[in-house]
Structures are given as C-alpha cells and as structure tokens.
Amino acid sequence: MVRIMIKGGVWKNTEDEILKAAVMKYGKNQWARVASLLSRKSPKQCKARWYEWLDPSIKKTEWNREEEEKLLHMAKLMPNQWRTIAPIVGRTAAQCLQHYERLLDMAQDSGGAAGGEGGAAMADDPRRLRPGEIDPHPETKPARPDPIDMDEDEKEMLSEARARLANTRGKKAKRKAREKQLEEAKRLATLQKRRELKAAGIEKTANRKRRKYIDYGKEIPFQRNAPAGFYDVSEEAQIAKKARQDPSFSTKFLQDLEDKRRDEEDERSRKKDEAKIKKMMKANLPQQILAINATNDPIPIRRRYRGEWTELSLPAPQVSDGELEELVKMGAQAQAHVRERMEDKVTKISAEAMQFFVGCEARNLALLTIGQTPLLGGESPHLQEGTGFGGSAPRQNRMTTPSTMGARGGGGGGGGAGGGVGSSTPVPGTPSTVGGLTPGGGRGRGVSGGTPMRDELGLNDDASMASMSPMGSVSSFGGGPAGSKEEKARERRRKEELRAKLSGLPAPQYEYELVAPDVMEEADGAPLREEDAADRDARLLAEQAAREEAEFRKRSQAVRRDLPRPGSLSEAFSSAGPRADSALAAAEALVKAEAARLVEHDSAAYPSASAIAAAASAAAAAAAAAGGDDGGGGGDGGKKRKKKKKKAQAAAAAAMMSGAIPEIETFEEEELTNARLMIEQEAEENNQEFPSLEEFNATWEACFSEWAYFPSRNAYGRVSTATKADRIESAKHRFEALRAEADAQAGRARKLEARLKMRLGGYAKVADQRAAGLNRVHQEVENAQIESSCHSMLLANEDAAIPRRIADAEARAALEAEAEELLQAEYQRLVEEKAGLLAARAAARKEASAKKTAAKRARRAQEEKEMLEEEEEERKKSAAEGGDASTASDAAAVAGTKSKAGAPEAMVVESEESTEPPKEAATVIAASS
C-alpha cells in the first residue's frame, strides 16, 4: 500500500531555519523550489509561514493601548477588511483578526462593565486548542523545539537541504559562469573589432536599440536650432550681458522648480544622522550609548492595556529627603485617622479619569455584532462612549498630577477637591480626598498635603507622632529627660492595653498540637536550585567514566596492555615441581592456582582478538563440515563466505561473552597498590642476591655457544661432545636458516622500499628540487658576496682618489676663470669700439643725406623756375600771335602733366642713389679698420 503523506502541521525550529536559508538563496517568489527543501510543507504553507511569522518586519511584541484603540476604530470603519487594516495598525492581518476576536470575547465575558477584565472567563476560551485537536493556523505560532532523536525523514531532509544550499558549483552555477564568460568574450571581441575599424578610418556607430522615450544623453529635449544665415544679434547679446551683470538674476533649473523627493530627503537626513552619530561616538561615546539605551528602552513596549497605565505629567519634586524621613516616622497616626475617616469622607475615583476606553469600544463592537438589524424593530443596544476620536490616530488621555504647593499653602483646612489655596479648581484626572491631597490631612497635624504615611510595622505610635509633629513641643529625637519618661509611660500603657485585650478573648474550645516536619539537613555546598538536565547528564557521564577508569585499573597488566595471552593453562603449569622446602612448594602451588584462575577469568571476561578469530574459524569449519560444500565459486561465493565469517566471529564473541565467568576475589585499588609495591621491593632484594648483568651476559654467551642444533638427531646438543660431521651439518643448517632469513628480510625490504618510493617519491622529488634551488641560492649568495667585496674595494679606491680629483678640477676651474676674465675685458673693449664706429658711421650718413637733400631741392627749384619761365614765354607768344586759347590751355595742361610725371622718376632715382654709402663714411670706416 502506498504511503500517503499529508503536508502541514506544526512548524519546527529546523524547518524555520531551512526556510530562512532557502529564502535567502531563492528569494520570495520561487516558493515551489523553497518547499522542495521541506518534505512536510507545501509552497503555500511556506509562503504563509514567511509572511505571517518569519518576516523580520513582523512585530511580535505585546499590543499596547494605542494599537488596540486604532484596531477597534478601523474595524468599525472597515469591517472584515483585515488586509487593509493591517498596515495601518502595523501588524499582520492574522494578528489583527486574532486580537480583535480576543477583545470581543473579553468584552462579552466581562458582563458589560466598562473597562472590566474577564478574569476567569478567558480560562474557557473556545479558540484555545484542546488535547487531541489540530491547530488550523500553525503558521502564526512559534516554532516547536527540535527533538533530541530525529526520525530518518527529518535527518534526510536536513542533509539534502545542507547539500543543496551549500551547492555553488552545480550544473546551473557552471552554466551561468559559462554564459557569463561567453558574454565577456563577445564584448571584448566587439571592442577589438571596433578599434580596428576606427584605426582603419571606418567610423561605425553602435547599433543601439531605438528607445521609446527621449535619450537625454544624446539629445536636448525640445531644442529649436536657429536657421542658417547671417543675422545681427548684437541687441540680444547686449540684453544677455546686462542680465548676467544683474545681481538679482539667477539661473533656474528644473530641479529647483520641482519639489524635492521625499525618499531623497529621507536618505539625505539618514546619512546626515549617521555621520552625526559616528562623530558623536568618536567624540563622546558614553553619552551616545546612554542616548541609544534611552531610545531602545523596552519598558514602554511591555505595557499592557490598562487605563491607569497612561503617561503622567509630573511636576518637579517639592519634598526634600529630610521631610520624607519625617513622613515615614509619622505614618502610624495618619493610618489611624485614615481608617477612622476613610469610610465617609473619601470620594470615589472619577469614572471619567479611570474609564477603560478599549473595553468600552470592544463591548460596543460586540453588541453591534450580535445585535439584530434595525428593520426588525425593537430596542437598539445601549452603546457607551468609546475611544472618542474620529481619525485613525488615537486620542491622548493624559492624567496630570497636581503640585503639592497648593496643599501646603492651604495648611490642611481646605476642603476642596484639590486641597489647594482657597477654593482652587480641582485638576481633572486626579482623585482627591476631603481635607487635602493626603488622607487625614484635614486634621491640622503632621505635614498637610504631603505623602500618606506607610507604617505597616507599627514602629511609631500616636504620642511619638504628636511629639514629632511641628505642633509638639519636644521631639522624640531630642534625647532629653522628659522624652525618656514619656517613652516609658507609653510603653507601660501599651502593655496594659495588650493585657486587657488578651484577657477579653474567649476560652479555647479545641486544642491543637503543632508538630514540626522533619527537614533533612542539607549538606554544605548542596545546590539550592534544581539541577539542569544537561548538567546532570554531564555529571552522570563523568561519574560513569570515573567508574570505568577505576574498573580498568583493577584489571590485570596483560588485559590493560592488550598483550597476547593463552585461553587456558596446561596441567604441567599447575603442577608444582619438586622442591625440598614444602613451604615454598605450597606457596608456588597457590601462586600457580591463582594465576590459572586469573587467566581463565580474563579469557572469559575479556577475550582477545586472536581467541575470537580462532573460535570463529572453528565454528565456520564445523558449519562447513556439517552443511557440506556450498560451491558457487566467483564473486558472489566470496561475498557469502565473508558474510558467514563475520557472522561466525560475531557469534563466537557473543558465545564467549555469554559463557560462565569464573569468580575471582576482588581487591580495592589501595590493596593492589600495596601488593605491587611489595612485589617490587622483593624483586629488588632478589636482584641484589644475583650476580651483575655483565657476569650474567658472559655466562649466557658461554652456555649459548656450547649448545647447537643437530638436524640428524633433530635435537639440541653440546658442541664439545658432537662429531665433526655433526658440527659441519649443524653449521650448514645454521647457514641455510640464516640465508633463508636474509632472503625473506631482503624481499620484505624490497617491498617496503617500493612502497616507500611510491608514497615518498613525490616528496623526494620535491626535496631534490628544493636542494637544487638551495644550491642555486647559495651560489647566488656567493656571487653577491664577491660583487659586494669588489664594490667595496672600488668604493675605497674612489674615496682615496676623489680628493685628488677635486683639487685638480678646482685648479683647472681657477685657470678658466682667469682666462674668462681676460676675454671678458677684451670683449668689453671691442664692444665699446664697435659702438663708437657705429655712431660715427651714422653721423656721416646723416650729413651726406642732408647735403644730397639740399642739392636736390636746389635743382628742383631751378627746374621749376625754368619751366615757369618757359611757360610764361610761350603764353606771351601765343597771346601775341593771337592763337587759339584752347590750344594754349591744352599745351599748358600737357606741360603740367609732364612736369608731375617727371617728379616721381626723379625721386626714385634719388632714392636709388641714396642707398649707396657716401664717400666720406666709407673713408672713416676704412681708417678705423
């Protein structure tokens, strides 16, 4: 029949750990692969376990009051929408539903009282599992501890999960690595091809996939290029320049116009806080640790939902330590007055301050749940005031404790609610008593408006309180004579009152006898608490090991050292030899009998491996003889024979262990130690009677060389009495035996050598390599030493030659400096001479040019004068002859044109002539050279 496995059930610690490791490896989407590691869980159960319990973001602390108020309010706004309510409250949907039902049950079981807690009602919770029932939602419960002894399925699941989660070199991992390597090779080949094409002058743009949106890295969005052509943009350039010079002008970017992202702001703030915390941790570590501890205080989280557990706004303390000590001593009198007047003067606590809003809200929701529809008519359920807030955030109800200064000012006569000065308005949320804040404060004695006395042990009485009060004349702490007398009188009155009260008691009707139980005295150092199971197991194991060690020390030396020992002793050993002394013979017989019994006991109780093998072989031989030959040669027959041999050995060992074990006398360890010491002492005494070791060795060698083995007689005999043939045969026999032994040892040595060569061949090869490397390093060291000595000698020679070379160089430098000074003086003289010659040349050139210019001007003036005279003569002639006026004017124009055209030619000729140096300058230069 096929075994049916129903997946599910309670989650165990090992399953939770495997699920965490699987989620870390496979993620939160591959639940089928995650569930394959858990043989008893389905993918749906694994997913539910993660999102309902194992997710680190799940809050598992106790519910506080604000969360409960928010849960009830959101349940009223969005009924049955737990997936929507869960993130608002900060819990999972299962947690919200479970706690909501629990609050409704508490409201129903409380009997309708506002703020009541169902004391014994929760004991009969219908949702609590009974013995034998199966949890319908095991994913939301803590994991069960692992058992000490796991079954085979769990062990197999653990081993498979360990192997799969630790497998990083499987087929898929190798395939991923291979694909990654191929992609990298393809990318490198593409880059190399692109570089080669670019080097050849072929530019090829990458074939990029066309994007759906604008690629801001390649183009400017909404860019409008200016049309081609020449336009005057000077006005626009002036406007832009003025705008840049304007201090009020600022460039606006897109990121400035948009709002800042909240996640970026949070990330920036978080980094700033981390930097600040790191800086504070370096600067002031203790203060930072205190601040972190105050932030992570778990006490507010552990608060349960109770109305009186709200935060209090307390004023600064108004009572000093001395006043507190005085108040402690005055407690008895205040308690007496409290008992007298509390019944009729203490007002009840304000219902509004102590109202349990969570209980009221839960009761209202329970009434609405079980109520009928308004369409049927009838009376609607009476709902009380609930949380009183309209949004998802609860209302803060804080109780404020009033200051005690008002009560002090009132002196105790104020009968208002707060006991303040005059008729002050009572502070809401704080209970008040008649006569001031402190019970009994209206009596006018003690500290009015202070803290109530707590003197449960009755250390102070009324009179002492009166004497200690501010109204008393003498304090009990004064130590005067009046105080001691009053104390004695009070003590007498107290005793008399006690006797009077005891005398008024009724006579006893029954007599009781009290018997103290017999309590066992605990030993010193006994543990005051119950011992842990692990510690108990460790202690028991240590005691068992100590007992086994003691039993092992009591065994014989042959068993303790695992020496080969016989299974039984022969009768020849047990029989005593012939002795002259009857006492020694009897002692020897007793020793041999005890040795025989000890050997038989050790053989039966602690059989050796050789004895077990002999018994198994005997049993196997007997079985083979009885059952005949099984045949079946080959591998199967060999395996069967091995199995039969193992079974025979096991049966022989069991038979030997199950047999009757001879009884021997047991001794304590101290007795065995004393006996061992006595034997050693007797052995030392006997050794002193015998000769020395050298004499014994010499005697032994002489006796051993006298005897030899004779093959012909097949016995040992004396060499001195044997014949020559017997001695030769004995020597041959000894030689053959030694040669056979040598051959056997040589074969054994060859086998060992081959085995060692196979095992140590690699080490030998490495050793040879290391030796060669060591020799090479040694040679390099020697060469380096030789080079070092050579360089040291060169350094010494250079140190000796450097001063001489420096002196020679300084001498040559001095000669060069003198020569340079002479040459510099000569060079200065030549420069000055050159400057004089150049000045004379320039002056001569200037004078020659001035003469030429004057001659040219004179010649030009003469020519112009002649031309004017000729023109005047011609004009006169033409006027006299009466010629044509136009002809004369044309002639005059032609003449003027010729005169103007001849002037540049003359200037060019003059300029060309002026390039030649004058004769006077040439004469001066020749004379100077």
Buried (B, 14 or more C-beta within 10 A) or exposed (E): EEEEEEEBBBBBEBBBBBBEBBBEBBEEEBBEBBBBBBBBBBBBBBBBBBBBBBEEEBEEEEBBBBBBBBBBBBBBBEEEEBEEBBEBBBBBBBBBBBBBEBBBBBBBBBEEEBBBBBEEBEEEEEEEEEEEEEEEEBBBBEBBEBEEEBEEEBEEBBEBBEEBBEEEEEEEEEEEEEEEEEEEEEEEEEEEEBEEEEEEEEEEEEEEEEEEEEEEEEEEEEEEEEEEEEEEEEEEEEEEEEEEEEEEEEEEEEEEEEEEEEEEEEEEEEEEEEEEEEEEEEEEEEEBEEEEEEEEEEEEEEBEBBBEEBEEEEEEEEBEEEEEEBBBBBBBBBBBBBEEBBEEBBEEEBEEBBBBBBBBBBBBBBBEEEEEEEEEEEEEEEBBEBBBBEEEEBEEBEBEEBBBEBBBBBBBEBBBBBBBBEEBEBBEBBBBBBBBBBBBBBBEBBBBBBBBBEBEEEEBBEBBBBBBBEEBEEBBEEEEEEBEEBBEEBEEEEEEEEEEEEEEEEEEEEEEEEEEEEEEEEEEEEEEEEEEEEEEEEEEEEEEEEEEEEEEEBBBEBBEEEEEBBBEBEEEEEEBEEEEEEEEBEEBBEEBEEBBBBBBBBBBBBBBEEBBBBBBBEBBEEEBEEEEEEEEEEEEEEEEBEEBBEBBBEBBBEBBEEEEBBEBEEEEEEEEEEEEEEEEEEEEEEEEEEEEEEEEEEEEEEEEEEEBBBEEEEEEBEEEEBEEEBBEBBEEBEEEEEEEEEEEEEEEEEEEEEEEEEEEEEEEEEEEEEEEEEEEEEEEEEEEEEEEEEEEEEEEEEEEEEEEEEEEEEEEEEEEEEEEEEEEEEEEEEEEEEEEBEEBBEEBBEEBEEEBEEEBEEEBEEBEEEBEEEBEEBEEEBEEEEEEEEEBEEBBEEBEEEBEEEEEEEEEEBEEEBEEEBEEBEEBBEEEE
